[in-house]
Each structure stands twice: as structure tokens, then as C-alpha cells.
Amino acid sequence: MSDILKKIWATKREEVAAACKVIPLAEIRAQAEANADHRDFVGAIRAKHAQGLPGIIAEIKKASPSKGVIRADFQPAEHAADYAANGAACLSVLTDVQYFQGHESYLKAARAACALPVLRKDFMVDEYQLFEARAWGADCILLIAAELSLAEMKDFEAIADALGMAVLVEVHNGEELDTALELKTPLVGINNRNLRTFEVTLDTTLGLLPRIPADRIVVTESGILASEDVALMQQNNIHSYLVGEAFMRQLSPGTALKTLFSSVYTNF
């Protein structure tokens, strides 16, 4: 694990401890359980596939530790509506404050601006964050296999399921994939970015693909930048994508999404 990731994990635990002092676990859990506004994250992706369309999880992202500010003119609600109007199946919204300049208010604003299900994109290290996610309105949470043990992921998956949230489990290599496949979730995200070097190669997805059962939905993450990248995934029967930075750098993220995928999916 890279030094930056170690710092992020440590920061998350500090954030959870601080949040618990403001809103105790019992209270945030009650808020989560009271939020009955559910949207079907997995169903939204499957609905696109049933139409012969890509299941695109379009990301709303202001900055990253490695790239700095990606979009200075950052309007989460506008971006969400733009994505929804141009064929996205779901949204992914960064809520990490310190490293990605995200915020819970961005998730709430994005979800309120459209009818799409929303993933809370953050580093989940404690059950408290899952209750936070549902209290804020998240329909899906991210579990990073590089960060969590199998026991932790199973516990978190059970909590998410009880709250009506989907789980996207993210892997970077074969060892992590073997662990991730012990979970029930159909959503398996393959991050093409090396966590240590931050280099990106689509060979990561293609190399792991033969090991993934047919009943799982493979979501390729990072490195989908051109129509050739989309075509390569399509040719390998991968039709789910998590894309953010390539869109967020454009004047209209939704138009960029439409342009990238309509060149490959002819009925998009």
C-alpha cells in the first residue's frame, strides 16, 4: 500500500472518531434506518444492459491527491442532471473532504437533482460510515478489498444489505479478487490504476476477467478515456464502466459521456 493510501486510511479513522462525538453511532444509525428513499443501483445498471446499452456510473469529482483540482467550476447538482440527461445509469459522488475535496452536501445535491441511484465514493473503514451514507441518501457504498479484510467486508455488506444499499467491491489484483468473490454482491469493480505506482492499464481488467463468474457484473474503473477503450471493453463483453475524470474536465460532463459511448454503442 502506498504512503498516500496509508495516510488516507488513518485520516478516515480519525474522521469517524470525530464524527461519533458530534452524532453518536446510535443516532446516525437511526437516521439511516429512517431514510426509506431507496433507488435500485444494481437494477439501474441491469436495465441499461437489457436495452443493449452500457451501464455507466458517472462520477462527480472535484479533485484528487495526484492530479489536484480537476474542475474549479464545480456544481454537483448541474453535473448530476447533465449526466442523467445523457445516458448515465448511476452516479458516483466523492465525499472525502481532505484528499478529494468532496463533501456530503455534494452527494445530497446530486441525488436531489435527478432520479439516478448514487454511490458514496469514499474510503469505508468503519460501520459508522455506512450509516452515514444511508442517512445522506446513498444507494450504494464502495468497499476496497486492498483496505479491508474479508470479515470486515462481509460485516459491511450485511449492514449495507439491511439498509437497502448495494455494494460495489473494488479490486486491483488476483488476490483481492479471490477475496471479493466471497461476497454476495454482483458488482465487482476492477480498478485499472495501480495503488502503488498510480499507473493505469486496461490490461488489469482484461487479465482478471477470466476469473470472474458470469453472474457478476464487472465494472471497469479508471483509464476509459477514448472510444477505443470502450470498444476494447465491449469486445470482451464488459458493459459497465465507472468514469469521472475524463468527463469532469469537459465543459459539459454529460455531453462528454454521450460522445464517448455513442461512438461504440450505436443505439446509445
N, C-alpha and C positions, 0 to 999 in steps of 0.2 A: 504494500500500500504506500502511495506517495505521501510526502510530508504534508501537502496541502489537504489531502483527504484525512489524515490523522488529526489535523487542526480542526477540520470541519466536524468530525465525529465528537471531538472534545467540546467544541462550541455548542453542538446540539444538546449535549448532556447538561451543560451549564444553562442553556436556554430553558430546558424542561424544568430544572430545579427552580429557576427564577419564576417561570410561569405558574408553577404549583403554589407559590407564595401569594400570587395575585388571584388566581382562580384555582381552588383546590381540586384534586382529582375527582372527588365525588360530584362537585358542581359541574365541571366540564363534561363528565360522563352523562349527567342528567340532561345537559343541553344537547348533547349528541343524540341521545335516545329520544328526545322530544322532537327532533327535526325529522319530520316524516316526508319531506320533499325529496323523493328519490328519482334519479334518472338512470336508465339501464345502460351502463358503459359498454359492457360486452355485447349487449343486444344491438347497440348503435353500430358497432363495427360489423357484426354479422349481417345486419340489414344492408349495409353497403356491399358486402361480398355477394349477397343473394341477388343483387342487381348487376353484378359483374363490375363493380366499382371498387376502388381502393378504400380501405378503412384508415383514414388519415387522422392521427392525433396531432392536431396543430398546436404548437407551443407558443405561449405568451411569455416572453423572456426579455428582460431589460439589459442584463449584463451577465458576465461570467468571470471567474477568477483569472482565467487565462487570456481572455480577449478584452476585458474591461467593459465599458458601456457599449452595447450593441445597438441600442436605439435610444437616443436622447429624447425624441418626441414620443413618449410612451403613454398610450391611452388604452388601458386594458379592455374597457367596455367597447370602444370602437374596433379594436383588433378582433375581439370575440365575434362581434356582429359581422365583420368583414369575412372572417373565416367561415362562419355559418352560412353566409350567402354564397360562398364559393366552393362548397362541397365537402368541408371537413366533417368527420364523423363525431369527433370528440375534441375537447380542449385539454391542454396541459398547462398549468399555471405555476410558475415558480413562486414559492412563498418564503424561501430562505432570504433573510434580510442582510446578513453580514457579508456573504460572499457573492450572491447573485442579485442583490438589490431588489429582492422580491418582498411581498407583504401579503398578509391575509386579506387585506382590503382589495387587492388585485383579483384574487380568486372570487370574492363575493361580487365584485363589479362585473367581471367577465361572465359569470354564471347568470347574473341578472339580465345581461344584455342579449341573451339568446336562449335557445332551448336545448343546447348541446350538453351532454354529460361532461363533467370536469374532473380531471386528475389533479390531486395536490402533489406537485412535484417538489419533493424535499427529501431530506435525509432522516428516515424514521429510525429512531433508536430506542424509543420508549412508548408504551401503550398510551400514555398521555397524548401524544401527537395524533394518534388515530382518533381519539375522541374529539380533539381539536378540529381535525379535518372534517368530520361529520357535522360538528357544531357549526362550522363555517359554510357547509353546503357541499363539500367534496363528495363525488360519487365513486371515486377510485383513489387508492393510495399506491405508492411505489415502495417496493421492498428491494433493496440492493443486496444481492447474495454475497458480494465481497465484504459487506459490512456486518452481516447478521449470521448467526448460527441457524441450523435447521430448526432447532427447538424454538428459537425466537421467532423465526418466520412462521412456523405453524401456529404459535400463540397469536401473533399479529393477524394472521389470516383468519383465525377463528373469531377474533374481535371484529375485524372488518366485515366478515360474513354476517355476524349478529347485528351489525349496524346497517346492513344493506349496502355496503360498499364493495366494489370489485377490487381485485389486487393485480397489479402489473409487477411481476417479478423480473428483475433485471440481472443479466449475467454477462460476463466478459470472456469466459473460457470454459473448457470442458468440465473441470472440477466443479465450478459454480453451477453449471447446467445440471449436472447429476443431482446436486442438492436441490435445485429449484424444481426439478421434476417430481420431487417428493410432495410438493404442494398440490392442492386441488385446482387451483386457478388455471383456466385455459390460456391466460395471457402470459406469454414468455417473451420478454424484451431482450434483444441481443444488442448490446451497445458496442458499436464498431470503434469506439475510442478506447485506446489502451489507458488504463487508470494510472499507470506509472510514467509512461512517456507522453501521453496525450496525443499520440499519433493515431490517425484514423485510416482504417482499411475495411472495405466491404467484404474482404475475404474472411473476416471474423464471422459474419452471419453465414456465409456460404459454407464455411468449414464445420460449423456446429449443426447446420440444418439436418444432415442425415441422421443425427442422434435424437431428433425431436419427434415424438409420436404424432401421428396425423390428426389426432383430436385436439391438439394445441393450436393456438393462434400465434404465429410468430410475428413479432413486431420488430422490425429493423430500426435501429436508432443511431443517429449521427452519420454524417457522410453522404446523405442523399441530397445532392446539390444540382444535378443535371438530369435531363431526360434519359441519358444513357444509364445512369444509376438506377432510375426507376425501371427501365426496360430490363436491366440485368436481374433485378429482384423479381419482376413479373415472370421472366423466363424460367425462374427457379420456383415458381408457384408461391411467392411471397407477396401478399397483397395488403399488408398492414405496415404503416410507417409512423414514426414519431419524428416530426421535423419542426424545427423552430428557427434556428439562427439564419438559415438561408432565406426564410420568409421575412423575418423581423428587420432585416437590413434594407428591405424594399419599401418604396413609398406606400404601396398597398399590399400588406401581407397576404390578404385573401386572393388578390389578383395574381400574385406570385405563385400561390398554391395552385390555382386554376391552370396557369400557364405550364407549370412543371408537370402536372399529371395528365392534362388533356392531350399532351403530345404523345402519350403512350396508351392511355385508356381512351379509346376512340369514342365511347359513349359517355364520357365524363361530363 
